Amino acid sequence: MKPKQPDNTDRTTERLKATYRYLLKKEEDSSGAGANLNSKIRDTVVSAQIRDEMTANLKYTALLGLSIGKLSEASIHIQQNQYLVTRRDCSFNNLEEDDLLLASPGSTLNEVGNPRYWSWHQAIYQSNSDVKAILLGQPPDAMALAHKSKLPKKELLENAADAVGHIALCSPEIEDITSAVENATVILIPGIGVLSCAEVLLQAVENLALVNQWCKISTLTDS
């Protein structure tokens, strides 16, 4: 019988745990703030390139008019149970690196700073392993159509559904969202926003923009 090969995933987990314990002890010794601790761990786990790309993509979201004030939020899956998330009540317009937090299910390190709908993010990642990035925006035309409990008409924008994937309209109940994300990549939630789920954050942004334009066409043809 061949000897059991070491699990690289387990090794990575142990290294992360050791790093966390070291930084936590160091921060306690210096009586620093929890935010500083999160930043140190974040910078150890997440490369500067990934942080810069997330910041740029979310500023692009604001530039496209797909977010409103401090109501939008986003997250990306880094590895295993590690996620890079936007701080609660931050604005995509003037997003800075300090607005990006490292989060993990069950962690209380930055519990207060986690996104308002962090429970949705967690449930979606658990329900669909293909999703690696989640964006909650407020694209105006999509929001207006959702308020009327309608979805954009397929016949008005040929091949849009093929480009974006399935679109769903559902309540803010977490059970409805997790059920919808099994098939849908974009979910309209009346009164709250539009969830865009993709393998990379830039794709989530582009899908959100396409759906907003699609909804605008639908609204104009109804008037």
RAURUR-V335989 format. One record per residue. N is the residue number from 1. D_FIRST is the distance of its C-alpha to the first C-alpha in Angstrom with 1 decimal. Layout:
n: (N:N)
d_first: (D_FIRST:D_FIRST)
This chain:
n: (1:2:3:4:5:6:7:8:9:10:11:12:13:14:15:16:17:18:19:20:21:22:23:24:25:26:27:28:29:30:31:32:33:34:35:36:37:38:39:40:41:42:43:44:45:46:47:48:49:50:51:52:53:54:55:56:57:58:59:60:61:62:63:64:65:66:67:68:69:70:71:72:73:74:75:76:77:78:79:80:81:82:83:84:85:86:87:88:89:90:91:92:93:94:95:96:97:98:99:100:101:102:103:104:105:106:107:108:109:110:111:112:113:114:115:116:117:118:119:120:121:122:123:124:125:126:127:128:129:130:131:132:133:134:135:136:137:138:139:140:141:142:143:144:145:146:147:148:149:150:151:152:153:154:155:156:157:158:159:160:161:162:163:164:165:166:167:168:169:170:171:172:173:174:175:176:177:178:179:180:181:182:183:184:185:186:187:188:189:190:191:192:193:194:195:196:197:198:199:200:201:202:203:204:205:206:207:208:209:210:211:212:213:214:215:216:217:218:219:220:221:222:223)
d_first: (0.0:3.8:6.4:8.9:11.8:15.2:17.5:20.6:22.7:22.1:23.1:26.2:27.1:27.0:29.1:31.6:31.8:32.4:35.1:36.7:36.9:38.3:40.9:41.8:42.5:44.5:46.5:47.3:48.5:50.8:52.0:51.4:51.5:48.6:49.3:48.8:45.5:44.4:45.7:43.7:40.4:41.3:42.0:38.7:36.6:38.9:40.2:43.9:43.7:42.2:44.9:47.6:46.6:46.6:50.0:51.4:50.2:51.8:55.0:55.0:54.7:57.8:59.6:59.2:60.7:57.7:57.6:60.4:60.9:58.3:57.0:54.2:50.6:47.3:43.6:40.7:37.0:35.6:31.9:30.1:33.0:35.3:38.5:41.6:44.7:48.4:50.4:52.5:56.0:55.5:57.4:55.8:59.1:58.7:55.0:53.8:50.4:51.1:51.2:47.5:45.3:41.6:40.7:37.8:37.8:39.0:40.0:43.6:43.9:46.3:46.8:50.6:50.1:47.6:49.0:51.2:48.9:45.6:44.5:44.9:42.8:39.9:40.2:40.3:37.2:35.3:36.8:36.2:33.3:35.2:38.0:37.7:41.4:44.2:47.9:50.7:54.1:57.6:58.7:62.2:62.6:59.3:60.3:63.7:62.2:59.7:62.7:64.2:60.9:60.5:58.0:59.0:60.1:57.7:60.6:62.2:59.5:57.8:54.1:54.0:51.5:49.3:49.4:48.8:47.0:47.9:50.5:51.0:53.7:52.8:53.8:52.5:50.5:46.9:45.8:47.9:46.6:42.9:43.8:45.7:43.1:40.7:43.0:45.5:45.3:48.8:50.1:53.8:54.6:58.4:60.0:56.9:55.5:53.2:49.4:47.8:44.0:42.2:39.2:41.5:44.6:47.0:46.2:46.9:50.3:51.2:50.4:52.6:55.4:55.2:55.3:58.2:60.2:59.3:60.6:63.8:64.5:64.1:66.4:69.0:69.1:69.7:72.7)
